[in-house]
Amino acid sequence: QVQLVESGGGLVQAGGSLRLSCAASGRTFSMNSMGWFRQAPGKEREFVARIRWSGGSTYYADSAKGRFIISRDGAKNTGYLQMNSLKSEDTAVYYCAARMTPNGGYDYWGQGTQVTVSS
């Protein structure tokens, strides 16, 4: 079992930056990957980025490429999503999630943190 708690959301002006954190606890040694997702009002939840916990390989949605950087600090059991050049369309609730297997869906989810980008 893994517990995830997001933090770092807030209000930011378009073009600005924000760093989200995801603190993990429990069986973190069994985590295969940590991913970030977001959901805007009235829209489906969408994938943003993921990082392999061991090795650190990354993968990004097209909307995040070149602007967002996903990383992790294994010693702190914490994942991060650095968001740069923020746009109004980035406004959403951001969730982190843990995947316990190499493939398939994500098994555990955080409560979410609100990111609002003003123009």
C-alpha positions in Angstrom: 0.0 0.0 0.0 1.2 3.5 -0.9 -0.2 6.8 0.4 0.3 10.0 -1.7 -0.1 13.6 -0.6 0.3 16.4 -3.2 1.3 20.0 -2.3 2.5 23.1 -4.0 -0.6 24.2 -5.9 -1.8 27.8 -5.9 -2.4 30.8 -8.0 0.2 31.9 -10.6 0.3 34.4 -13.5 0.6 33.1 -17.0 4.2 32.6 -18.0 5.1 31.9 -14.4 6.3 28.7 -12.7 5.2 26.4 -10.0 6.6 23.2 -8.5 4.3 20.5 -7.2 5.4 17.9 -4.7 4.1 14.4 -4.1 5.1 12.8 -0.8 4.8 9.1 -0.8 4.7 6.7 2.2 4.1 3.0 2.8 5.6 0.5 0.4 7.4 3.0 -1.7 10.2 0.5 -2.4 7.7 -1.4 -4.5 6.7 1.6 -6.7 7.4 1.1 -10.4 6.4 4.6 -11.5 4.9 7.9 -10.3 2.7 9.8 -12.6 1.0 13.2 -12.7 -2.5 13.7 -14.0 -4.8 16.7 -14.2 -8.5 17.4 -14.4 -10.1 20.7 -15.4 -13.8 21.4 -14.6 -16.1 19.6 -17.0 -13.2 17.6 -18.6 -11.8 14.1 -18.4 -8.8 13.5 -16.3 -5.7 13.5 -18.5 -2.2 12.2 -18.2 0.6 14.8 -17.8 3.9 13.0 -17.1 5.4 9.9 -15.4 8.8 8.9 -14.0 10.1 5.4 -13.5 11.0 5.2 -9.8 14.1 3.1 -10.4 16.2 4.5 -13.2 14.3 7.8 -13.6 13.2 7.5 -17.2 10.5 10.0 -18.0 7.6 10.4 -20.4 5.5 13.4 -21.1 2.2 14.3 -22.7 2.5 16.6 -25.7 1.0 19.4 -23.7 3.8 19.2 -21.1 6.8 18.6 -23.3 9.3 21.4 -23.2 7.6 23.1 -20.3 7.2 20.6 -17.5 9.9 18.5 -15.8 9.1 15.5 -13.7 11.7 14.3 -11.1 12.0 12.4 -7.9 14.1 12.3 -4.8 14.2 8.6 -3.7 15.8 9.4 -0.3 12.8 11.7 0.5 10.2 9.4 -1.1 9.0 12.5 -3.0 8.2 13.2 -6.6 8.1 16.6 -8.2 6.5 18.3 -11.2 8.2 21.5 -12.1 5.9 23.5 -14.3 7.2 26.4 -16.3 5.7 28.8 -18.9 2.3 28.2 -17.5 -0.8 28.9 -19.6 -4.4 29.4 -18.7 -5.2 26.0 -20.1 -3.0 24.4 -17.4 -5.6 25.4 -14.8 -6.8 22.1 -13.2 -6.6 19.9 -10.2 -3.4 18.0 -10.3 -3.1 14.5 -9.0 -0.1 12.3 -8.4 -0.4 8.5 -8.7 1.7 5.4 -8.1 1.9 2.4 -10.4 3.1 -0.8 -8.8 3.6 -2.8 -12.0 5.6 -2.0 -15.2 2.5 -1.7 -17.3 -1.2 -1.1 -16.8 -3.1 1.5 -14.8 -2.2 3.4 -11.7 -3.0 1.8 -8.3 -2.9 4.6 -5.8 -3.9 8.3 -6.0 -3.4 11.4 -4.0 -6.1 13.9 -3.1 -5.1 16.5 -5.6 -3.9 20.1 -5.5 -5.4 23.0 -7.3 -3.4 25.0 -9.9 -4.9 28.2 -11.2 -3.2 30.2 -13.9 -4.4 33.7 -14.5 -3.9 35.6 -17.7 
